[in-house]
Amino acid sequence: MKKIFTAVLAGTILFVITGFTADQNPEAQNAEVEITAPVFDPRAMSNLFADISGMVGPSVVTITSKTTVTGPASPMIPWGFGFGFPNQGGTREYTQEGLGSGVIISPEGLIVTNNHVAGDADELLVVLSNGDEVEAKLIGADPRSDLALIQIEYDENLPAISLGSSDDLRVGEWVLAIGSPFALRQTVTQGIVSYLGRDGVGLADYESYIQTDAAINPGNSGGALVNLDGELIGVNTAIASRTGGYQGIGFAIPVNTVKNVVDDLLQHGEVRRGWLGVSIQPVTAEIAGQFNLQDNTGVLISDVLPDSPAENSGLLRGDVVISVNGNRFNSINDFRNKIADMDPGSESELVVVRDGRERTITVELGSREEDPATVVSNLENDYGWQLSELTEELALRIGAGNTEGVVVLNVLPGSPASAAGVQPGDLILEVNRKTVETVSEVGDELQRAVGDALLLVWRRGSTLFLVI
C-alpha cells in the first residue's frame, strides 16, 4: 500500500538576539540571527488525518461472533410478590454473541484480531467497510498473546493494510485507532503513544503493550492502531477503565508480535516459543548488594531445571542475566518475551554476571509450552519465623522428597521474615551460600552475617533466593 507523505511543518521565525557572541566580539552586539523553526499547520495535519483514515479504513472490519456456552438454568422461578424458589433443572446451553474488530493483512482475506474476539467462537461473521457480510473461518489462535487469525473468501482482492514496525515507535508519536466501538463501524480516533513495553497488566501471559490515549471502547478490540504513514503498528486489545468506557488508557499488541504469531500460525498451526528452563526473580537493591552487582538491573537465576537448555549451556543458579543477544531488558516480563520471541532450536547469546565478572554464554533454546519462571517481588529485610529440622513427615507434607534443609513452619505477619518473602512450607537450603541442615546452623550463619543475609529456599519444586 502506498505510504502517505504530507508536509505538516513549515515556516520561519525571526529572533533578535542581543549580547556578545562566543568570541566576545563587541561589534557583534545586537546582531540579528535568523533561526528556522517549525510552525504548526492545523489544516495540513487535519488533511493528513483524513488521508490516513480514507486509506486505512477499508482494511478494518467489524467481526460479530456466536458462541455456544453451557450455564445453569434460571436459578429462581418467580412465585408471586417477587418471591421464588430454587430451580433444580440443571444446566442449559446459551448462545453468546460478541462484537469486535479486525484488520485485513492480505488481499486473500487473512484478518488478524484478538483471541477474545474470535478464538472460541462457533460462528464468525465479518462486515466489510462497504457493508458486505462474509462468513469467516478460524485459522488459528494464541491465547497467550490474545491474538487470532481468521480468513474470509471474497470475489475481489481485499484492501490489505501495510505492516509497519513497532520497534521504531517513540513515546509521544501521533497515532490513529480505527475500529467498531459499540458497533459503530469505521470509527476513527486520534491520540499519541503514551508508553511502550507496558507489562504486568494481567491481560495475557506475554505482555509488552503499546499504551495510547487514542479513544478505545468495547468493540474496538482487534482493530488497528496506525502511524502517520498509515501503517499498522498495533492491534487494539483492551482499556484500563473503572467505568467500562474510555478513560484515556488503552493497550495495543505491537505489530512485531503480531507478525511473529501470524507467521507461526500459518506455518505450524500453533505459536512456537523459545524456552530456557530457569526460574528467575528480579534483582532488588538487597540482592544486588549480596551479589556484588553495580546496580539492580537484570534478572537473577534462582533455579536451573535438570536437562534444560540452561543447564546444558552451563548457566548456574546465582547467575544474573543482563542482556539477551546484545539487548538490555527492562523487566522480568521483557526478558521472558525476548526468549519466547525466538524460535526453538535457535541460539541465544546471554551476558551474565557470575562472581562479579561478566561472561557470555550461548544457549540453544528448547521448546516448551510454558516457561515456569518464578517471579518474586518485594523482597526486603531482617526474622519472625518458626523453624524445624526436616523430618520424613514434614518432607511428605511439603512434597520435598529426600531434600535436606530446614523447614519454615510459620511466619509472623509483618515480621522481617514475612517482609523478606519467606512463606510457611519453605525449605531453607543455604544461608549466605552455606548449606544448612539444622535450626542451629541457620542461627549460626545469620549471626555471622554482616547486614543482610542471603537465603536459598526450596518452594514447591523450585528454588529461589531471598534476602533477610
GUZA-157552 format. One record per residue (C-alpha): x, y, z; residue number from 1. Coordinates in nm, 3 decimals. Layout:
N
(vogu (X Y Z) NUM)
...
//
This chain:
468
(vogu (0.000 0.000 0.000) 1)
(vogu (0.135 0.344 -0.092) 2)
(vogu (0.259 0.550 0.202) 3)
(vogu (0.122 0.894 0.273) 4)
(vogu (0.390 1.162 0.295) 5)
(vogu (0.239 1.503 0.369) 6)
(vogu (0.437 1.802 0.492) 7)
(vogu (0.277 1.945 0.803) 8)
(vogu (0.554 2.160 0.944) 9)
(vogu (0.684 2.470 0.770) 10)
(vogu (0.773 2.832 0.829) 11)
(vogu (1.039 3.066 0.954) 12)
(vogu (1.057 3.264 1.276) 13)
(vogu (1.292 3.560 1.309) 14)
(vogu (1.455 3.606 1.652) 15)
(vogu (1.663 3.907 1.751) 16)
(vogu (1.937 3.805 1.996) 17)
(vogu (2.117 4.082 2.182) 18)
(vogu (2.451 4.018 2.353) 19)
(vogu (2.809 3.906 2.290) 20)
(vogu (2.883 3.623 2.055) 21)
(vogu (3.101 3.329 2.159) 22)
(vogu (3.421 3.514 2.067) 23)
(vogu (3.306 3.806 2.284) 24)
(vogu (3.334 4.044 1.985) 25)
(vogu (3.176 4.377 2.092) 26)
(vogu (3.097 4.460 1.730) 27)
(vogu (2.864 4.159 1.718) 28)
(vogu (2.624 4.312 1.969) 29)
(vogu (2.261 4.348 1.862) 30)
(vogu (2.320 4.108 1.570) 31)
(vogu (2.008 3.962 1.417) 32)
(vogu (2.018 3.584 1.396) 33)
(vogu (1.767 3.407 1.173) 34)
(vogu (1.654 3.073 1.317) 35)
(vogu (1.435 2.837 1.121) 36)
(vogu (1.172 2.680 1.346) 37)
(vogu (0.867 2.469 1.276) 38)
(vogu (0.526 2.631 1.272) 39)
(vogu (0.225 2.411 1.331) 40)
(vogu (-0.017 2.398 1.036) 41)
(vogu (-0.350 2.265 1.169) 42)
(vogu (-0.509 2.238 0.824) 43)
(vogu (-0.222 2.022 0.693) 44)
(vogu (-0.247 1.799 0.999) 45)
(vogu (-0.623 1.771 0.956) 46)
(vogu (-0.576 1.673 0.591) 47)
(vogu (-0.318 1.413 0.692) 48)
(vogu (-0.554 1.250 0.944) 49)
(vogu (-0.830 1.249 0.680) 50)
(vogu (-0.597 1.092 0.420) 51)
(vogu (-0.488 0.817 0.661) 52)
(vogu (-0.847 0.744 0.761) 53)
(vogu (-0.954 0.714 0.398) 54)
(vogu (-0.663 0.488 0.311) 55)
(vogu (-0.670 0.258 0.613) 56)
(vogu (-1.045 0.248 0.681) 57)
(vogu (-1.129 -0.019 0.418) 58)
(vogu (-0.872 -0.253 0.579) 59)
(vogu (-1.057 -0.252 0.913) 60)
(vogu (-1.360 -0.477 0.952) 61)
(vogu (-1.629 -0.548 1.208) 62)
(vogu (-1.650 -0.901 1.349) 63)
(vogu (-1.958 -1.050 1.510) 64)
(vogu (-1.944 -1.388 1.676) 65)
(vogu (-2.175 -1.651 1.820) 66)
(vogu (-2.053 -1.893 2.082) 67)
(vogu (-2.246 -2.173 2.247) 68)
(vogu (-2.187 -2.179 2.621) 69)
(vogu (-2.325 -2.402 2.894) 70)
(vogu (-2.456 -2.246 3.213) 71)
(vogu (-2.707 -2.301 3.491) 72)
(vogu (-3.073 -2.289 3.411) 73)
(vogu (-3.262 -1.994 3.556) 74)
(vogu (-3.172 -2.007 3.925) 75)
(vogu (-3.509 -1.883 4.051) 76)
(vogu (-3.865 -1.939 3.929) 77)
(vogu (-4.098 -1.645 4.012) 78)
(vogu (-4.375 -1.726 4.259) 79)
(vogu (-4.581 -1.421 4.330) 80)
(vogu (-4.488 -1.098 4.513) 81)
(vogu (-4.128 -1.124 4.395) 82)
(vogu (-4.056 -1.446 4.584) 83)
(vogu (-3.923 -1.760 4.419) 84)
(vogu (-3.772 -2.096 4.484) 85)
(vogu (-3.455 -2.260 4.352) 86)
(vogu (-3.480 -2.425 4.012) 87)
(vogu (-3.348 -2.783 4.015) 88)
(vogu (-3.349 -2.803 3.636) 89)
(vogu (-2.968 -2.833 3.598) 90)
(vogu (-2.789 -2.663 3.309) 91)
(vogu (-2.877 -2.542 2.961) 92)
(vogu (-2.699 -2.410 2.654) 93)
(vogu (-2.690 -2.042 2.569) 94)
(vogu (-2.583 -1.855 2.258) 95)
(vogu (-2.342 -1.579 2.348) 96)
(vogu (-2.300 -1.301 2.093) 97)
(vogu (-1.983 -1.094 2.067) 98)
(vogu (-1.862 -0.788 1.881) 99)
(vogu (-1.512 -0.682 1.785) 100)
(vogu (-1.292 -0.555 1.507) 101)
(vogu (-1.027 -0.699 1.277) 102)
(vogu (-0.761 -0.588 1.031) 103)
(vogu (-0.717 -0.729 0.679) 104)
(vogu (-0.348 -0.818 0.635) 105)
(vogu (-0.357 -0.992 0.296) 106)
(vogu (-0.556 -0.946 -0.027) 107)
(vogu (-0.660 -1.314 0.004) 108)
(vogu (-0.869 -1.234 0.311) 109)
(vogu (-0.645 -1.306 0.610) 110)
(vogu (-0.764 -1.099 0.905) 111)
(vogu (-0.593 -1.056 1.240) 112)
(vogu (-0.797 -0.990 1.553) 113)
(vogu (-0.798 -1.072 1.923) 114)
(vogu (-0.833 -1.423 2.058) 115)
(vogu (-1.103 -1.299 2.294) 116)
(vogu (-1.298 -1.182 1.988) 117)
(vogu (-1.273 -1.492 1.767) 118)
(vogu (-1.077 -1.770 1.937) 119)
(vogu (-1.366 -1.965 2.089) 120)
(vogu (-1.646 -1.866 1.853) 121)
(vogu (-1.866 -2.122 1.678) 122)
(vogu (-1.973 -1.874 1.411) 123)
(vogu (-1.787 -1.570 1.277) 124)
(vogu (-1.929 -1.304 1.050) 125)
(vogu (-1.713 -1.027 0.902) 126)
(vogu (-1.869 -0.697 0.794) 127)
(vogu (-1.653 -0.517 0.537) 128)
(vogu (-1.629 -0.140 0.510) 129)
(vogu (-1.870 -0.149 0.212) 130)
(vogu (-2.130 -0.326 0.424) 131)
(vogu (-2.089 -0.675 0.273) 132)
(vogu (-2.122 -0.958 0.525) 133)
(vogu (-1.899 -1.265 0.479) 134)
(vogu (-1.865 -1.577 0.691) 135)
(vogu (-1.515 -1.637 0.829) 136)
(vogu (-1.324 -1.941 0.946) 137)
(vogu (-1.067 -1.958 1.224) 138)
(vogu (-0.712 -2.031 1.101) 139)
(vogu (-0.552 -2.036 1.445) 140)
(vogu (-0.542 -1.863 1.781) 141)
(vogu (-0.289 -1.788 2.052) 142)
(vogu (-0.448 -1.720 2.392) 143)
(vogu (-0.111 -1.637 2.547) 144)
(vogu (-0.075 -1.324 2.334) 145)
(vogu (-0.454 -1.277 2.282) 146)
(vogu (-0.426 -1.292 1.902) 147)
(vogu (-0.627 -1.485 1.646) 148)
(vogu (-0.611 -1.526 1.267) 149)
(vogu (-0.927 -1.572 1.060) 150)
(vogu (-0.994 -1.579 0.686) 151)
(vogu (-1.278 -1.493 0.451) 152)
(vogu (-1.338 -1.577 0.085) 153)
(vogu (-1.432 -1.281 -0.134) 154)
(vogu (-1.474 -1.232 -0.506) 155)
(vogu (-1.225 -0.945 -0.521) 156)
(vogu (-0.883 -0.875 -0.376) 157)
(vogu (-0.926 -0.714 -0.038) 158)
(vogu (-0.754 -0.389 0.073) 159)
(vogu (-0.472 -0.517 0.294) 160)
(vogu (-0.308 -0.278 0.537) 161)
(vogu (0.068 -0.211 0.528) 162)
(vogu (0.254 -0.353 0.826) 163)
(vogu (0.494 -0.115 0.998) 164)
(vogu (0.747 -0.179 1.274) 165)
(vogu (0.673 -0.133 1.642) 166)
(vogu (1.048 -0.124 1.716) 167)
(vogu (1.067 0.226 1.565) 168)
(vogu (0.795 0.377 1.783) 169)
(vogu (0.861 0.661 2.024) 170)
(vogu (0.655 0.786 2.314) 171)
(vogu (0.469 1.097 2.202) 172)
(vogu (0.408 0.989 1.841) 173)
(vogu (0.069 1.061 1.694) 174)
(vogu (-0.142 0.754 1.620) 175)
(vogu (-0.493 0.675 1.496) 176)
(vogu (-0.719 0.396 1.624) 177)
(vogu (-0.978 0.252 1.386) 178)
(vogu (-1.247 0.001 1.478) 179)
(vogu (-1.611 -0.059 1.564) 180)
(vogu (-1.677 0.063 1.919) 181)
(vogu (-2.033 -0.012 2.027) 182)
(vogu (-2.095 -0.148 1.672) 183)
(vogu (-2.025 0.196 1.522) 184)
(vogu (-1.827 0.081 1.217) 185)
(vogu (-1.528 0.272 1.077) 186)
(vogu (-1.482 0.489 1.384) 187)
(vogu (-1.152 0.681 1.388) 188)
(vogu (-0.994 0.832 1.699) 189)
(vogu (-0.664 1.013 1.742) 190)
(vogu (-0.405 1.022 2.019) 191)
(vogu (-0.041 0.962 2.098) 192)
(vogu (0.177 0.674 2.211) 193)
(vogu (0.169 0.715 2.589) 194)
(vogu (0.409 0.435 2.687) 195)
(vogu (0.599 0.148 2.526) 196)
(vogu (0.653 -0.201 2.665) 197)
(vogu (0.373 -0.185 2.923) 198)
(vogu (0.356 -0.518 3.103) 199)
(vogu (0.209 -0.654 3.425) 200)
(vogu (-0.140 -0.557 3.308) 201)
(vogu (-0.271 -0.911 3.359) 202)
(vogu (-0.444 -0.947 3.021) 203)
(vogu (-0.221 -1.218 2.870) 204)
(vogu (0.080 -1.434 2.951) 205)
(vogu (0.309 -1.240 2.718) 206)
(vogu (0.264 -0.865 2.750) 207)
(vogu (0.457 -0.573 2.607) 208)
(vogu (0.179 -0.334 2.513) 209)
(vogu (0.174 -0.004 2.333) 210)
(vogu (-0.018 0.227 2.564) 211)
(vogu (-0.215 0.501 2.392) 212)
(vogu (-0.465 0.771 2.478) 213)
(vogu (-0.648 0.733 2.145) 214)
(vogu (-1.008 0.660 2.242) 215)
(vogu (-1.075 0.284 2.255) 216)
(vogu (-1.407 0.140 2.370) 217)
(vogu (-1.583 -0.200 2.375) 218)
(vogu (-1.593 -0.322 2.014) 219)
(vogu (-1.252 -0.173 1.929) 220)
(vogu (-1.080 -0.499 2.027) 221)
(vogu (-0.889 -0.637 1.728) 222)
(vogu (-0.890 -0.304 1.544) 223)
(vogu (-0.599 -0.111 1.401) 224)
(vogu (-0.357 0.128 1.564) 225)
(vogu (-0.173 0.307 1.282) 226)
(vogu (0.108 0.561 1.248) 227)
(vogu (0.119 0.873 1.032) 228)
(vogu (0.236 0.666 0.734) 229)
(vogu (-0.087 0.467 0.751) 230)
(vogu (0.097 0.154 0.865) 231)
(vogu (-0.033 -0.093 1.121) 232)
(vogu (0.177 -0.063 1.436) 233)
(vogu (-0.053 -0.241 1.682) 234)
(vogu (-0.375 -0.436 1.733) 235)
(vogu (-0.602 -0.269 1.987) 236)
(vogu (-0.680 -0.503 2.273) 237)
(vogu (-0.813 -0.351 2.594) 238)
(vogu (-0.864 -0.042 2.806) 239)
(vogu (-0.793 0.039 3.167) 240)
(vogu (-1.121 0.173 3.299) 241)
(vogu (-1.323 0.196 3.619) 242)
(vogu (-1.643 0.262 3.423) 243)
(vogu (-1.614 0.016 3.133) 244)
(vogu (-1.568 0.304 2.890) 245)
(vogu (-1.281 0.518 2.764) 246)
(vogu (-1.074 0.688 3.034) 247)
(vogu (-0.758 0.771 2.841) 248)
(vogu (-0.564 0.445 2.878) 249)
(vogu (-0.574 0.184 2.602) 250)
(vogu (-0.345 -0.105 2.513) 251)
(vogu (-0.241 -0.244 2.175) 252)
(vogu (-0.034 -0.551 2.089) 253)
(vogu (0.278 -0.440 1.895) 254)
(vogu (0.275 -0.528 1.526) 255)
(vogu (0.608 -0.711 1.552) 256)
(vogu (0.444 -0.955 1.794) 257)
(vogu (0.152 -0.984 1.553) 258)
(vogu (0.389 -1.074 1.266) 259)
(vogu (0.557 -1.350 1.469) 260)
(vogu (0.228 -1.501 1.583) 261)
(vogu (0.073 -1.489 1.234) 262)
(vogu (0.381 -1.649 1.074) 263)
(vogu (0.378 -1.934 1.328) 264)
(vogu (0.005 -1.994 1.290) 265)
(vogu (0.037 -2.012 0.911) 266)
(vogu (0.349 -2.230 0.907) 267)
(vogu (0.298 -2.456 1.209) 268)
(vogu (-0.066 -2.421 1.311) 269)
(vogu (0.049 -2.305 1.655) 270)
(vogu (0.280 -2.049 1.810) 271)
(vogu (0.624 -2.185 1.893) 272)
(vogu (0.821 -2.010 2.165) 273)
(vogu (1.177 -2.044 2.282) 274)
(vogu (1.235 -2.197 2.626) 275)
(vogu (1.533 -2.158 2.856) 276)
(vogu (1.440 -2.372 3.156) 277)
(vogu (1.511 -2.146 3.453) 278)
(vogu (1.332 -1.990 3.747) 279)
(vogu (1.403 -1.620 3.772) 280)
(vogu (1.347 -1.329 4.006) 281)
(vogu (1.413 -0.955 3.990) 282)
(vogu (1.738 -0.808 4.116) 283)
(vogu (1.647 -0.588 4.413) 284)
(vogu (1.888 -0.348 4.578) 285)
(vogu (1.943 -0.607 4.853) 286)
(vogu (2.010 -0.885 4.603) 287)
(vogu (2.250 -0.657 4.414) 288)
(vogu (2.443 -0.596 4.734) 289)
(vogu (2.470 -0.966 4.814) 290)
(vogu (2.596 -1.049 4.464) 291)
(vogu (2.834 -0.752 4.441) 292)
(vogu (2.648 -0.602 4.146) 293)
(vogu (2.690 -0.241 4.042) 294)
(vogu (2.316 -0.189 4.006) 295)
(vogu (1.989 -0.382 4.023) 296)
(vogu (1.937 -0.436 3.650) 297)
(vogu (1.891 -0.781 3.500) 298)
(vogu (1.726 -1.096 3.633) 299)
(vogu (1.863 -1.343 3.886) 300)
(vogu (1.852 -1.714 3.801) 301)
(vogu (1.723 -1.877 4.118) 302)
(vogu (1.696 -2.229 3.977) 303)
(vogu (1.804 -2.426 3.671) 304)
(vogu (1.585 -2.714 3.562) 305)
(vogu (1.757 -3.051 3.508) 306)
(vogu (1.842 -3.136 3.147) 307)
(vogu (1.715 -2.798 3.030) 308)
(vogu (1.879 -2.575 2.766) 309)
(vogu (2.005 -2.358 3.052) 310)
(vogu (2.176 -2.647 3.231) 311)
(vogu (2.318 -2.787 2.907) 312)
(vogu (2.474 -2.450 2.822) 313)
(vogu (2.639 -2.404 3.162) 314)
(vogu (2.408 -2.148 3.322) 315)
(vogu (2.414 -2.171 3.701) 316)
(vogu (2.190 -2.078 3.989) 317)
(vogu (2.305 -1.735 4.103) 318)
(vogu (2.391 -1.606 3.755) 319)
(vogu (2.248 -1.263 3.679) 320)
(vogu (2.144 -1.220 3.315) 321)
(vogu (2.191 -0.861 3.197) 322)
(vogu (2.139 -0.885 2.820) 323)
(vogu (1.993 -1.112 2.550) 324)
(vogu (2.156 -1.104 2.206) 325)
(vogu (2.316 -0.772 2.288) 326)
(vogu (1.989 -0.610 2.401) 327)
(vogu (1.913 -0.500 2.756) 328)
(vogu (1.567 -0.556 2.903) 329)
(vogu (1.352 -0.359 3.143) 330)
(vogu (1.177 -0.625 3.349) 331)
(vogu (1.125 -0.996 3.406) 332)
(vogu (0.837 -0.992 3.157) 333)
(vogu (1.057 -0.821 2.899) 334)
(vogu (1.322 -1.091 2.949) 335)
(vogu (1.064 -1.369 2.912) 336)
(vogu (0.926 -1.206 2.598) 337)
(vogu (1.270 -1.182 2.437) 338)
(vogu (1.333 -1.552 2.498) 339)
(vogu (0.982 -1.652 2.390) 340)
(vogu (1.004 -1.450 2.067) 341)
(vogu (1.291 -1.669 1.944) 342)
(vogu (1.235 -1.999 1.768) 343)
(vogu (1.305 -2.328 1.945) 344)
(vogu (1.642 -2.456 1.827) 345)
(vogu (1.779 -2.106 1.771) 346)
(vogu (2.084 -1.982 1.960) 347)
(vogu (2.064 -1.702 2.211) 348)
(vogu (2.365 -1.514 2.343) 349)
(vogu (2.327 -1.422 2.709) 350)
(vogu (2.559 -1.194 2.902) 351)
(vogu (2.560 -1.296 3.268) 352)
(vogu (2.737 -1.170 3.578) 353)
(vogu (2.895 -1.452 3.780) 354)
(vogu (3.121 -1.391 4.078) 355)
(vogu (3.140 -1.025 3.986) 356)
(vogu (3.260 -1.085 3.630) 357)
(vogu (3.069 -1.068 3.303) 358)
(vogu (3.075 -1.366 3.070) 359)
(vogu (2.890 -1.457 2.752) 360)
(vogu (2.704 -1.788 2.733) 361)
(vogu (2.541 -1.921 2.416) 362)
(vogu (2.224 -2.123 2.470) 363)
(vogu (2.039 -2.334 2.215) 364)
(vogu (1.678 -2.274 2.312) 365)
(vogu (1.436 -2.557 2.360) 366)
(vogu (1.061 -2.571 2.316) 367)
(vogu (0.813 -2.593 2.596) 368)
(vogu (0.454 -2.489 2.632) 369)
(vogu (0.532 -2.266 2.925) 370)
(vogu (0.849 -2.146 3.091) 371)
(vogu (0.795 -2.199 3.466) 372)
(vogu (0.972 -1.877 3.560) 373)
(vogu (0.918 -1.790 3.922) 374)
(vogu (0.858 -1.424 3.982) 375)
(vogu (0.929 -1.297 4.331) 376)
(vogu (0.891 -0.935 4.424) 377)
(vogu (0.906 -0.700 4.721) 378)
(vogu (1.198 -0.878 4.889) 379)
(vogu (1.305 -0.677 5.189) 380)
(vogu (1.487 -0.705 5.516) 381)
(vogu (1.556 -0.896 5.879) 382)
(vogu (1.310 -1.256 6.146) 383)
(vogu (0.974 -1.375 6.292) 384)
(vogu (0.954 -1.738 6.193) 385)
(vogu (0.921 -2.086 6.342) 386)
(vogu (1.174 -2.337 6.207) 387)
(vogu (1.215 -2.715 6.225) 388)
(vogu (1.461 -2.972 6.102) 389)
(vogu (1.328 -3.166 5.807) 390)
(vogu (1.161 -3.493 5.909) 391)
(vogu (1.010 -3.761 5.688) 392)
(vogu (0.663 -3.643 5.786) 393)
(vogu (0.742 -3.278 5.707) 394)
(vogu (0.910 -3.374 5.381) 395)
(vogu (0.596 -3.563 5.283) 396)
(vogu (0.373 -3.271 5.379) 397)
(vogu (0.564 -3.014 5.170) 398)
(vogu (0.649 -3.259 4.889) 399)
(vogu (1.023 -3.217 4.930) 400)
(vogu (1.122 -3.582 4.887) 401)
(vogu (1.462 -3.654 5.042) 402)
(vogu (1.587 -3.295 5.017) 403)
(vogu (1.780 -3.179 5.323) 404)
(vogu (1.726 -2.841 5.486) 405)
(vogu (1.531 -2.650 5.749) 406)
(vogu (1.153 -2.616 5.721) 407)
(vogu (0.970 -2.288 5.786) 408)
(vogu (0.663 -2.384 5.990) 409)
(vogu (0.517 -2.040 6.046) 410)
(vogu (0.582 -1.676 5.958) 411)
(vogu (0.455 -1.389 6.170) 412)
(vogu (0.272 -1.128 5.958) 413)
(vogu (0.466 -0.803 5.942) 414)
(vogu (0.785 -0.969 6.061) 415)
(vogu (1.125 -0.937 5.892) 416)
(vogu (1.087 -1.292 5.757) 417)
(vogu (0.750 -1.203 5.608) 418)
(vogu (0.896 -0.885 5.463) 419)
(vogu (1.170 -1.093 5.301) 420)
(vogu (0.913 -1.310 5.124) 421)
(vogu (0.958 -1.620 5.337) 422)
(vogu (0.648 -1.842 5.343) 423)
(vogu (0.534 -2.134 5.559) 424)
(vogu (0.643 -2.455 5.387) 425)
(vogu (0.965 -2.304 5.253) 426)
(vogu (1.270 -2.523 5.293) 427)
(vogu (1.586 -2.326 5.372) 428)
(vogu (1.880 -2.490 5.192) 429)
(vogu (2.153 -2.228 5.232) 430)
(vogu (2.233 -1.917 5.432) 431)
(vogu (2.496 -1.694 5.272) 432)
(vogu (2.581 -1.981 5.034) 433)
(vogu (2.650 -2.221 5.325) 434)
(vogu (2.444 -2.543 5.333) 435)
(vogu (2.226 -2.571 5.646) 436)
(vogu (2.058 -2.883 5.785) 437)
(vogu (1.963 -2.777 6.139) 438)
(vogu (1.791 -2.482 6.301) 439)
(vogu (2.108 -2.402 6.495) 440)
(vogu (2.310 -2.386 6.171) 441)
(vogu (2.062 -2.133 6.033) 442)
(vogu (2.105 -1.927 6.351) 443)
(vogu (2.483 -1.952 6.340) 444)
(vogu (2.505 -1.834 5.981) 445)
(vogu (2.266 -1.547 6.045) 446)
(vogu (2.476 -1.443 6.345) 447)
(vogu (2.788 -1.436 6.125) 448)
(vogu (2.618 -1.223 5.864) 449)
(vogu (2.712 -0.856 5.849) 450)
(vogu (2.397 -0.669 5.747) 451)
(vogu (2.163 -0.859 5.517) 452)
(vogu (2.179 -1.237 5.472) 453)
(vogu (2.114 -1.433 5.153) 454)
(vogu (1.882 -1.732 5.178) 455)
(vogu (1.836 -2.008 4.922) 456)
(vogu (1.497 -2.170 4.976) 457)
(vogu (1.311 -2.455 4.807) 458)
(vogu (0.946 -2.389 4.735) 459)
(vogu (0.705 -2.619 4.552) 460)
(vogu (0.966 -2.780 4.332) 461)
(vogu (1.182 -2.475 4.257) 462)
(vogu (1.450 -2.280 4.440) 463)
(vogu (1.478 -1.906 4.481) 464)
(vogu (1.694 -1.654 4.661) 465)
(vogu (1.563 -1.429 4.938) 466)
(vogu (1.737 -1.156 5.136) 467)
(vogu (1.662 -1.118 5.509) 468)
//
